[in-house]
């Protein structure tokens, strides 16, 4: 803790630009991306691709150049798609990283600016406050109760006190107080940069969903390989050569398993994260995209989330009367007018000034002086690209400055007349802030304290006779939904100890944060989606109850920190008031212990532990601290809870599309295995050649599979409850749907093949055609419902159309027909194949239609956002 020092004006804009050009950005150079050959090598190490390579080598040994050509085409296509998907996912994540980049507060040409941390240069004057992540190595010339958490660099768990001339290092966290300093080292020369260079080559770990799907792929591979062995044995018993049987078995194994699934999932998550970014939600960790779909509880702060985040000092109470401040937000324009009813709320059209204003009384002048002195904020006038006045620093303190302006006080003149000599910053445990000042024309200091009424109006703190009336007035204002601050002061004798007791009450200030216009809609949308909402605020219980009532949240019992200290169950309430930061962890933990998946919003440094503890931490990107943003999984760039609803919908869309892709790919693979397994029993010695199997697999698992992952959300996704957290990827009846869809495709295919064989038609070609087209028909049947009145084709429509042409073309293009071993079909035979192939898709579509209209079908409990 130090006395107030003189803060330099900082570099000029020109000096900063020149230094940035000379030294480069304050960032660690990104690791070089893998080369194309490295990416190709990674793709070729996939177990399924290795099987294909083995099959290719086998066909070379057997001089089976037809199958070799098809296998090589499949290898090249799969590898190309995998590399392209990997690059696109990395580009998407890099763009999100730029959106979530940290910022720094600097002084340049005497102006306080917020700049990207990478624009810092040496000798920049940087301002630090609680909640900031230190953006570079900085030497301090000012430190006010400054405390830094250096665990990120040193592993030391206890925060460290910092003094003037000390250093704070990049990557550490300001946990208390404030400070200023000049930048010493930036980029790779900083302490964090040196460590970052050591870890820059580390690759990201797979997401939990990818791990689960990889495990599923391994299980499917074992199953498919086992079934392929059975097919091979049956084929050998039917007199086929060992070489032909081996190639067929390997081809069937590859076809039965969606080997592109991990790449498709990664791309779907990255695209989903990009879509969220366009909807003002920046995803910092890719797994959050999928987890959002299973959120069952959203714990939200009040200020800036359910409210506009524009603090307005609207009412003032003093011993001599009450006044109402006109004006809006942080605009200094307005007046102070007399009021009679402390519980009445100013309506929006009350901003006009009545003819008679209120002269500033002595008590009111004293109160306004105090709120200016006990204040670290500033006001920024409108600038190009910004509408309205903006707060510099704490919004509540900025609102107090606007209040002083409306009372005809000039804050600059006040602070000049009463220079600050000492301060004790606001602390959440103390719930107050104190500043000490020299007085014009007097000896001794003036101490000014502002804080929660229950703290300042406690016995022994404030001794004036207006304490009891002030308690009554504070209660009425809190019940009206205001946040109430008490302000008190005291003149200290020369050389007296700096204390915060024996104060004289100056008055109360009632501050409001208008409810967002969409807050009630958000509450209703979450309830409809089966997501419970918790309101957690540090404001009084009356304020919390009022806000809950205004947004349509059933308040019920309201718990406070005192109740939780007394052993109250945090899971027994949905509204929490006067909550200390450490209790947010208890609330999150209690709901998680009930099996809930909890998303929590926060903006302060004290919210960081709870944001980490929550299944999804949601930070405010506009007004939140850097610590909160770095601790969160999701950053709301508009600080609007409605964006969380959109993000939950996006999470449900992605997870539902992944399950839809699994149904489509696995049912097709199952059908191919069943056809090859049951065909010989039906008299079809070799239902499909290896090249034909691989061609079908290439077309069905290619663009149509990727396109399913890009399908829009089901309109009913947010009208269903979230999926259970413990639900497996193939749970909620999905494996049953895979089974009957695959079995239906196989039965139809075998029926056509047996019938064609009986009448002498080219049955193997018809088997190939029906099996491939039936899978594409299922893909079309699994499309999301088209918006009413919309006829615009989607990516899936184009993908299926292209695959359909590529499926039919080999029958009529001589070179491809010879390559795949097909036979030319007559128009009648083609019509029979197409009609038969449409049956599975029609069956899926009819079943979905019956479920959508409420007709009785066996219940399979589809996941949120998914239809049968």
N, C-alpha and C positions, 0 to 999 in steps of 0.2 A: 504494500500500500504506500502510495506516495502523494505528496502534495501536487496540486495542479501545475503542470508545466506549460511551456510555450510550444505550440505545435507548428512546425514549418509549413510553408505553403505548398511544398512538393515540387516535382518537376513540372515544366510546362508541357503542353501537348506535343509541341515540336521536339522537345528534348526526349520525351518518352518514345515518340515514333522513331527518332534517330537511333536511340539505344536498342529498340526492338529490332530494327533492321540490322544493327551491328552484331548483337548477341544472339538473336534468334528467339523463338518462343520459350516461355517458361514451362516446358513439358519434356518428358522423356521421349526420345525418338522411338516410334513404334517399331516393333521387330519386323524384319523383312518378311513379307508373305511367302509361303511355300512356293517353290517353283511348280510349273505345270507338271513336270515329270514326277516331282514328289507327290503331288495330288493324285496323279494317275496311279502311282505305286500304291498309295493308300487304298484306292478303289480296287486295285487288283488283288489286294490281300484279303478282301472279303471272302468268307468261306464258300459262298455260292459261286462267286466268280472263279475261285480256285477249282471248284468242281467242273466248271465249264472249260477252263484251260486244260484240265486233265482229259476231259472228253475230246477237246480239239486235238490234243496230242495223240489220243487213241485213234481218232479218225484219220490222222496223217499216217499213222502206222498201218492202218487198214486200207489206205488210199481211197477213203470214202470222202471225196472232195465236195460232194453235194452237202452232206451234213457239216463238213468243215466250214464251208462258206456261211451257212446259216449261223453256226455257233460263233464264228468270228464277228458277224454282223451284230449278234446279241451282245457280245462282249464289248464291242466298240460303242454301241448305243448306250448300254448301261453305264459304262465308264464315263462317257461324255455327259450324260444326264447327271451322274453323281458329282462330277467336277463342277459343272455349271451350278448345281444346287448349292454346293459348298461355297463357291465364290459369292453367289447371291446372298446367302445367309450371312457371310462375313461382312459384305457391304452393308446389309441392313443393320447389323449390330454396330458397325462402326458409325453409321449415321445416328443411331440412338445414343451412342457414347458421346457424340458431339453435342447432342441436345441436353444431356445430363451433366455436361462439364461444369466443374466448380467455378465460383466467381469470387472476386475480391473487391474490397472497398478501399479506394485510394484517394489521396489528395493530389490534384493536378491543377496548377495555376490557381490554387486557393479554393478550388471547388471539390466537393465530395462526389466521387463517381463510383459506380458499380461497373467493373470491367471483367471480362473472362480472365481467369487466373493465368492462362497461358500468355496474356498480354503484359504481365508484370515484367519490369526491368530493374536492374540494379539502381539503387538510390531512390526508387519509388517510395513515397511515404504511404504506409499501409495502416489502416485502422482495423483493430481487432476487437471483437466482442464475444460474449459467451455464446457458444453454439457454432462458432466459426472453425473451419479446418484451416490451419495456417498454410497459406499458399506458396510460401518460399521461406528460405532461411532469413530471419529478420533480427536486427539489433534494435532493442527497445530504447526509446527516449522518454516513454511515459508508461507507467504501469499502475493501475488502480485495482488493488485486491486481485491481481491477475494470477490465475491458477491454470496450469496446463497439464493435460493428460498426455504423457509421452509413451504410453504403452505400445503404440503402433511401431515405435522405433527402438525403445529400450527394453520393453517387457515389464517395466515398472508399473505396478497396478495402482499406486497411490499418486494422485495429481501433485504436481510440483509448483511451488510458489515461484513467481518470477518478479525480478526487480529491474529498475532502470539500469541500462548498460548490459543487461543480460541478453541472451539470445533465445529465440523460439524457433524451432526447426520445422521445416515443411512436413506436412502430414500429421502433425500433432493437433490436439483439439483444445480449444479454449473452453474450460468448464466453468469459469467464474470470472467476474470482473471485466475489465477492458484495458486496452493498451494501444500504443502507437509506436511505430518504428520504421526504420529504413531497410530496404531489401539489400541483403549482402550477397546472397547466392541464389541463382535460379536454375531451372532445368536439371540437367544431369549432374551439375556441380553441387546441388543441394543435397542434404542428408537423405531425403526421400528418393531423390533421383539416383543416388549411388546404389541404394537398395533395389530400386525398380529395375535398374539395368541388369541386376543379377537374376531377376525373375522374369524378365521380359520374354524369354524364350519358352516359358511354360505354356502349354496348350490348355484350353479350358476343359474342365471335366464334363463328361456327359450328364445330361439332366436326369432326374429320377424317372421321368417318363421314358426317356431313351433307354435307360437301364432295364426298366420293366419290359419294354418292347424287344430289346435285344435278347432278354431271357426267353420271351415268348418265341422269338425267331429260332433260338437254339432248340427249344422243345419241338417246334414245328418241323425243324430240319431233321431231328431224330425220327419223328413220326413219319415224315415223308420218305426218308431214307429207308426206314423199315418197310413201308408199303411198297417202295420201289423194288426192294429185294424180293418181296412176294411176287410182284409183277414179273420180275426177271425169272424167277423160278417157274412161274406158270408158262412164260414164253419158251423157256428151255424145254419144258415138258411137251410143248407143242411143236418142237423141232426146229426152233430158230437157232442161228449160230450164236456162239458166245460173244463175238464182237458186236453183232447187231443188238443183242440183249443188253450188253454193257452200256452202249451209247444211249439206248432207249431209257434204261433205268436212270442214268445220270441226268438226261434231259428231263425226265419226268420229275425227278427230285427238285431240280431248279425251277420248274414250272409250278410246282405245288407250293413253294415257299415265296412269299413276297420279299425278295432279297433287297428291294429298294426301299423298304419300310423305314429304316433309320434315317436315310437321307430325306425322304418325303416328310417325315415328322419334323426334322430340323428345319427344313424349309417352311413348313406350315407354321411352326412356332415363330420363326423370324418374320415371316410375312404378317402373322398376327400381331407381333410386337410393332411392326411398322404401321399397321392399320390403327393400333391404339395410339401411336404417336400422332397420327393425323386427327385423332379425337381427343387430343390434349392429355394423353396418359403415356408417359415415357417409361418403358420397362427397363429396369437396370439389370435384372437377372431373368434369363430366358425361362427357367422353370415356373416363374410367376404367371406366365401366360396360361399355362395349363391349370395351375392351382386355383386361379381365379374362378374357374368354372365350378369349383366345389365349395366356394365360400358359403357358410351358413349364417355367420354373424358379422356385422359391420359395426365396429366400435368407433364412433366419430366424436371429434371435438366440436365445440359450438362455434367459436370465433373463427371467421374466415372460411368455414366449411359449410355449415348450415346458414351462416350469415354472410353478408357482403364483404366483411373484412374491412369496412370503412368505419372507423370509430368516430362517433359524434358525441362531443361533450354537450349534452342537450339541456341539462338542468343543474342549477346551483342552489344549495341551501346554506344560508348563514343565519346567525342569530337575529339579524335584522330583517330577514325576508327571503323569498325564493324568486328566482328568475329563470326564464326560458331563453335559450340561445336559438336564434333563427340562423339560417344558412344551411349549407350541406357539406358533409365530409370535411376536408381539410382546407377548404376555401376560407381565407380570413374574413371575407365579406360577411356581414350579418350584424345583428344587434342583440342586446340583452333586454328582455321584456319581463314585466312583473307577472307572476302567476299565483293562483290561489290553491289549486288542487294538486297535491304532490303525486297523486296516482294517475292523473290524466296524461295521456300520451299525445305528443304533437302529431297531427295528421300531415300528410305530404303537402296539402295545399295551404298549410299554415306558415309556409316560408315567407309569405308576404309580410311586410312590416306594418303593424298598426300605426296610427298617426302619432301616438305618444310613446316615446321610448322611456327607458329607466336610467336615470343618472347613476353613475358608479359611486356607491356609498363607500364610506371608509372601510367597513368590514369586507365588502365585496372587492374593493381595490386590494386589500391585504391578501385575500384568498387568491386573486388572479396573479399578484406578484409572486406568491409562494409557488404556484403551479408552474410558473416560468422558471424560477430558480431551481427547483427540484426536478430538473428535466434535462435530458441529454439528446433530445430530438431536434429536428429542423423541418422546415417546410420548403418544398421545391415547387416553384411556379410552373405553369404549363409550358411544355417544350414541343417542338415539332415532332410529330409521331406519338405524343402522349396527350391524353385529354385530361384536363383538370389538374388541380394541385395534388402533389404526391408527398407522402411522409418520408423524411430522412431519419431513420431510426425507428424506435418503437411507435407503432401507430397510436396507442393510447396517449403517449406523451405528445405526439404531434397534434392530436385532437385538443389537448390542453393549451397548446400554443395558439391554435385557431380560436379557442374560447377567449384567450387574453386579447387577441386582436379585436374580437367582437365587443369586448369591454373597453375598447379604446386605449389599450396599453400596447406599447411597443416593446416586444421581448428583447430586442437588441439593446435598447436603452436600459432596461431593467438589469440585464446580465452585466452590462458595463458598470452600472452603478453599484452592483453587489458582486464583486469578483469572487468566484468560488475558490476556497482554500483547501477544502477537504471533502471527501465523499465516502459514503458507504453504499455501494450499488444494491439494487434490489436483489433479494434472494428469496427463492420460493419457500424456504422454510421459515424465514422471518416475515415474509409478506409485507415488506415495506422498504423504502429507500430514504436515505438521509443525505443532505448536503449542508455544508458549512460555508459561510460567506462573510467577507468584510462588509461593514455597514458604512454608508456615506455619512461622514460627520460624527461618528460615534466610535467609541472604543468597544472592544469585545466582538464576538461573532454572533451571527444569526444562524440558528440551525432550523432547517425546514425538513419536515418528514411527511411523506405521503404513503398511504398503504390501505390495507383492508380495514373497514370500520371496526370489526371485532378485535383487531390488534390495537389500533390507535385509541379506541374508546374504552380500552380495558382499564381497570383501576390502577392508579399510579403512573400511567403513561401520560394521559391528558387530564389536567386538573381543573379546567374551567367549568363554570356552572352550566354550560350548555350541553354537557355530555348526554344527559338523559333525553332531552328533546331531540338531540342528534340521533340517538339510537332509534327513537320512534320514527323519525323522518327516514333514516336509512332503511328501516324495515319496510316502510310503505313504498319507497322507491324500488327496493329489491323485488317486492311483490308485483310491481308494475313491469318487471322485466329488465330493469336497469342493472348495470354493473356500477357499484357505488365505491368511490374512493373518498377516504377521509384525509384531510390536510390539517396539519398542526405546525406550530413554530414556537421558538423560544429565543430570547436574547440571552446570550451567555456573558458572564462577567469576564473581564480581561484575565487571561491565564487560567481560566476555569477549564476543567476537564471536558472533553467533547463527549457528551452523553445524549441519549435520545429519550430521557424521561422528564417529567415535570413540564410537559408541553402545554401550550394553550391552543385550543381548537380554533382553526380558521373557518372551517366549514366542510361541506360535502359537495362532491361533483358526481352527478349521475351521467353515466356514459352508456350509449346504446350502440349496438351494431345491428343494423336492419336485417331482418330475415330475408334470405334470398327468395326471389320470386318463385323458383322451382323447388324450394325445400320440401313443401308438402307433397309435390308430385314425386320427388325422389323417395320420400318415406313410403308412399303408396306403392311405387314400383318395386321397392325392395320387399315389401310385404307380399305383393302378388307373386314375386319370384321365390317365396319361401325363405327369404333371408331376414333374420331379426336385426333390428338396429338398436344399438346402445348409445345413449348420449352421456358423454363424460366431460365435465367442465370444472374449472376451478372457481366458477362463479357461485353465488349463493343459491341455496335450494329454491328460493322463490323465483329467481331468474331462470333456473333450469326447468322448473315446472311450467313457467310461462312459455318458454321456447318450445317445450315438448307439446304443450297444448296447441300452439300456433302451427306446428308442422304436422299435427295429427298422430303423434307418437303417444301411445298409452303410457302415462307416467307411472301410475301405481305407486309403490313405495319408492321414495327417493333416499338413497343411501349417501352418506358423507364419509370423509376419512375417519371421523370420530366413530361412526358406526362400524366401519371396517376394523378399526383398532379394537373395538369392543367385541369382535368375533362374528359380525354379521356375514352372511353368505353372499359373496359378490355375484353369484349366479342367480340370486333371488330378485334382482331388480334390473330395470332397463334404463334408469335415469340415475346419474351419479353427480353430486354437487360437492364443491369445496374439496376436490380430490387432489391430494398431493401426488407428485410424479411417481413416487415409489409404489403407490397403490394401483397405478395403472397396470403394473406387472401382475399384481394379485388378481385384478379383474380379468385380464386376458387369460391367465393360468386357470382360473376357476371355470371359465367357459370352455377352455380346451379340455379340461379334465372331464367335462360332460360329453366329450366326443365331437365338439363343434370345431369347424374350421373358421378361424377368426381373422378378419382383415381389420387393421386399425389405422386410423389417420392421426397424424401428428405433425408439429412444425418446430418444436423447441428442442434444445439440447437434452433436456430431461425426458423427452419422449423417446430418445434413441433406444434405450434398453427395451422398452415395450414394443417399439417397431421391430426390433430384432426378434423378440419373443413371439410376436404374432406370426401366423402362417403367411400372411401377406402384410407387409408394412407399407403404408401409403403416406408419402410426404407431400407437403405443400411446396410446389416449385416456385411460386411467385414470392411469397412472404415467409417461407420456412427457412430455418437455419441450414447451413451446409451440413452439419452433423446429422440432422434429421434426413436430409436428402441422401447422404451416403449410407445411412443405416437402412433405408427403405428398399423395397423391391419395386415399387411403382411410384412415380412422381407425377403429380397433377400440375400441369403447367398453368391451369386456370383456377386452381384452388377450389374447384367446384365438385361437391360430392356426387352430383349427377354424372360426372365423368366416371366414377367408380361403377355406377350401374352399367354404363356402356362397356367398361372393361370386363365386368362379370359376364355380360352378354357375349363379348368377344371370346372370353375363355371357354364359355359353354359351346360356342360355335366351333372352335378349334378342336376341342375334345370330341365333340359329336362327329365332326368330319373325319377325325382319325378312326373312330369306331366304324363309321360308314365305309371308309377305305378298307378296313380290316374285313368287314363283312363281304365287300365286293371281291377283294383279292383272295381271301381264304375260301369263299364259296366256289370261285372259279378254279382254284387249285384242287379243292376237294373233288369237284366234278371231273377234272382231268384224271385224277388218280382212280376214281371209281370207274370211269370209262375204260381205262387201261386194265383195271383189275377184273371187272365183270365182263369185258368184251369177249375174251376167249371162251368163257362159259356160255356165251350166247352165239358162239360160232364165228366170232370175229377174231381171227388169229392175231393180227396186229392192227388194232383199231386206228392207231396213228403212228406215223413215222417220227423219228426224233426231230427232224427238221420242222415238221408240221407243229409238233408240241412247242418247240422253241419260238416259232413264228407267232403262234397264238399268244404265248406268254409275253413276248416282246410288245405286242400291240395292246394287250389288255392291261398290263402292268406299267405301261409307259405313260403317255400324256393323259389318258382318262383317269389313271390313278392319281396323278398330280392334280388334275383338275378337280377331283372330288375334294381334295384338301382345301381348295380355294372357294368352295361353295359358300353362298351367303348364309346368314343365320336363319334358323327356323323362326317364323313369326311367333310361334308359341313357346319359344325357348324360355322366355322370362315369365311364363305363366305356369311353370312347373317347378317343383322343389329341386334343390341341388342334388347332385348324385352323392351317395354315401362315400365318405373319404376312403373307406377300406375296400371299395368296390374294385374288382379286377378289370383289366382292360376288356376281357371277353365276358364280363359279368352282366347282370341285369338282362339275361336272356339272349345275349348276342350270339353265344356259341350255338344255341338252338336255331337261331335264324340263319346262321352260317350253314348249319347241318341241313335244314330243309331246303334252303335255296340251292346249295350244291347238289343235293340228292335229286332235286327236281330237274336241274340242268342235265345231270347224268342220265336220268331216266328218259327224258325227251330225246337226248342225243342217241342213246342206245336204241330207242324205239325206231327212230328214223333210219339208223344204220341197218338194223335187222330187216326192216321193211324194204329198204333199197336193195339189200343183198338178195332178198327173196324174189324180187322182180327183175334182177339183173342190172340195176343201176349202179353207177360208180359209188359204192357205199362209203369207201374210205374218204373220198373227197367231200361227200355230204356230212360225214362225221366231223371232219375238220371245220366245215363251214358252220354247221349248227352249233358246235361247241364254242367257237369264237364269237359268233354273232349273239348267241344267248347271253354270254357274259356282258357284251356291250349293251344289250337290251336291259339287263339288270342295272347297269350303271345309269342309264337314262331314268329307270324307275326310281332310283334312289336320289334323284335330284331334289333339292329343296323346292317347296312350292313357289311358283312364280308370283310376284306381286300382282294384285288385281289391276288389269288394264295394261300390263307390261307384256310386250312381245319381243323384246330385245334378246337375241340369242346370248348365251353365256359361254364361258370358256369350256365348260364341260360339253356343251352341245357341239362346239367346233371340234373338240378332242375326240368325241365319239364318232362324229361324221368322218373325220380323217382316218381313224382306226378302222371304221367300217369299209371305207374304200380300199384301204390297204389289206383288209381281210379278204375281200372279194376279188381284188385285182389278180392275185396269182392264179385264179381259176381260168382267167381269160387272157392273161399276158403269157405268151409261150415261154419266154425265158424264165419267168418266175414259176410257171407251171412245171417246167422240167426240173428246176432247182428243188422244189418242194415235193415232187413226185405226185402231183395232182392230175386229175382228169377233167376235160372240158365237160361242163354240165349244160343240158338243154334248158330253155327258158322255164319249162314246167318243173324240172328238177330243182332249179334255182328258187322258184316260187315256193315249192314244198319246204325247202330248207329254211327260207326266210320266215315263212309262216310258223313253222315248228319252233324256230329260234326265238320268236316273239312271245311264246307261251310263258317262260319263266319271268320275263320282265312284266308281262301283264298280271301274272299272279302276285308278284311283289307289289305292283301299283294298286291292285284291287284291295289287297290286304291293308295297305297303308290308308287307302280311302275309307275302308270300313272302320278302321281305328279312329280316323279323323272325324267321322260322322257319329261316333259313339255306338255303332253297332257292336254286338257281342262277338268278341274273338278272345281266345285264351290270353290272359293277362301275362305280359312278360316284363313289366316294370321298366320301360325304356329310360335311359338316362336323360337328364335334363337337356332339352334341346334336340333330342333324337326321337325319330319316329320309326316304327317298324317298317 
